[in-house]
């Protein structure tokens, strides 16, 4: 699994906000020719990884204490699956008590094991 450094992430345009029926503008990952809407918030730390034809977007917000993983097809931008851990007890239940010491790739692999 390879990390993609400095991915292009922008806020949704007003038209995209209307189309997705969101109240606030979300984030959009620009990857190749695809514009991929993300569930990540503005204050999230977003890390992008690729393995084969799969993109993994890991979003973390230490201030609000949540984490999310979204999995996409790298060619089409189609979302395969996602998981969102909103509470500290969920992070510990899914990742273990030492989750804050884990490397991002280890977090992704562990979360993927619960999804598939």
C-alpha positions as CSV (number, residue, x, y, z in Angstrom):
1,X,0.0,0.0,0.0
2,X,1.5,3.3,-1.1
3,X,0.6,6.7,0.4
4,X,-0.2,9.4,-2.0
5,X,1.2,12.6,-0.7
6,X,-0.4,16.0,-1.1
7,X,-3.7,14.8,-2.7
8,X,-5.8,17.5,-4.3
9,X,-8.8,18.1,-2.0
10,X,-11.2,21.0,-2.5
11,X,-14.5,22.1,-1.1
12,X,-17.7,21.4,-3.1
13,X,-19.0,24.0,-5.4
14,X,-22.5,25.4,-4.7
15,X,-23.9,23.3,-7.5
16,X,-22.3,20.1,-6.0
17,X,-23.8,21.0,-2.6
18,X,-27.3,21.3,-4.2
19,X,-26.8,18.1,-6.1
20,X,-25.8,16.1,-3.1
21,X,-28.4,17.8,-0.9
22,X,-25.9,18.8,1.8
23,X,-26.3,21.7,4.1
24,X,-22.6,22.6,4.1
25,X,-20.0,22.1,1.4
26,X,-18.2,18.8,1.8
27,X,-14.7,17.9,0.6
28,X,-14.0,16.5,-2.9
29,X,-10.9,14.5,-3.8
30,X,-9.6,15.1,-7.3
31,X,-8.0,11.9,-8.5
32,X,-7.2,11.5,-12.2
33,X,-10.3,12.7,-14.0
34,X,-12.6,11.8,-11.1
35,X,-14.1,14.2,-8.6
36,X,-14.8,12.0,-5.6
37,X,-17.1,13.4,-2.8
38,X,-15.7,12.6,0.6
39,X,-17.4,12.3,4.0
40,X,-14.5,14.1,5.6
41,X,-15.0,17.3,7.4
42,X,-13.1,20.6,6.9
43,X,-11.0,20.1,10.1
44,X,-10.1,16.5,9.4
45,X,-6.6,15.2,8.7
46,X,-7.1,13.3,5.4
47,X,-4.6,10.7,4.2
48,X,-4.8,8.9,0.8
49,X,-3.4,5.5,0.1
50,X,-3.5,3.3,-3.0
51,X,-3.2,-0.4,-3.4
52,X,-3.7,-2.0,-6.8
53,X,-6.9,-0.3,-8.1
54,X,-8.2,0.7,-4.7
55,X,-8.1,4.1,-3.0
56,X,-8.3,4.3,0.8
57,X,-9.1,7.6,2.3
58,X,-8.5,7.8,6.1
59,X,-10.0,10.8,7.8
60,X,-9.2,11.6,11.4
61,X,-10.3,14.5,13.7
62,X,-8.4,14.4,17.0
63,X,-10.3,17.5,18.3
64,X,-13.7,15.8,17.8
65,X,-12.4,12.3,18.4
66,X,-13.6,10.5,15.3
67,X,-12.2,8.5,12.4
68,X,-13.5,7.4,9.1
69,X,-12.3,5.2,6.2
70,X,-13.7,5.4,2.7
71,X,-12.8,2.9,0.0
72,X,-13.0,3.8,-3.7
73,X,-12.3,2.3,-7.1
74,X,-9.3,4.4,-8.4
75,X,-10.5,4.4,-12.0
76,X,-14.2,5.4,-11.6
77,X,-14.2,7.0,-8.2
78,X,-17.1,4.6,-7.2
79,X,-17.3,4.1,-3.5
80,X,-17.0,0.4,-2.4
81,X,-17.5,0.7,1.3
82,X,-17.0,3.0,4.3
83,X,-16.7,2.8,8.1
84,X,-17.1,5.7,10.6
85,X,-16.1,5.5,14.2
86,X,-17.6,8.4,16.1
87,X,-16.9,7.7,19.7
88,X,-13.6,6.9,21.7
89,X,-15.0,3.6,22.8
90,X,-15.6,2.6,19.2
91,X,-12.0,3.4,18.3
92,X,-10.8,1.2,21.2
93,X,-13.2,-1.6,20.4
94,X,-12.3,-1.8,16.7
95,X,-8.6,-0.8,16.9
96,X,-7.5,-1.6,20.4
97,X,-6.4,0.6,23.3
98,X,-3.1,1.5,21.6
99,X,-4.8,2.8,18.4
100,X,-3.2,6.3,18.7
101,X,0.2,4.6,18.3
102,X,-0.8,2.7,15.2
103,X,0.5,3.7,11.7
104,X,-2.1,4.7,9.2
105,X,-1.6,1.6,7.1
106,X,-2.1,-0.6,10.1
107,X,-5.3,1.2,10.9
108,X,-6.6,0.8,7.4
109,X,-5.8,-2.9,7.3
110,X,-7.6,-3.5,10.7
111,X,-10.7,-1.5,9.6
112,X,-10.8,-3.3,6.3
113,X,-10.9,-6.6,8.1
114,X,-14.2,-5.5,9.7
115,X,-15.7,-4.3,6.5
116,X,-15.0,-7.3,4.2
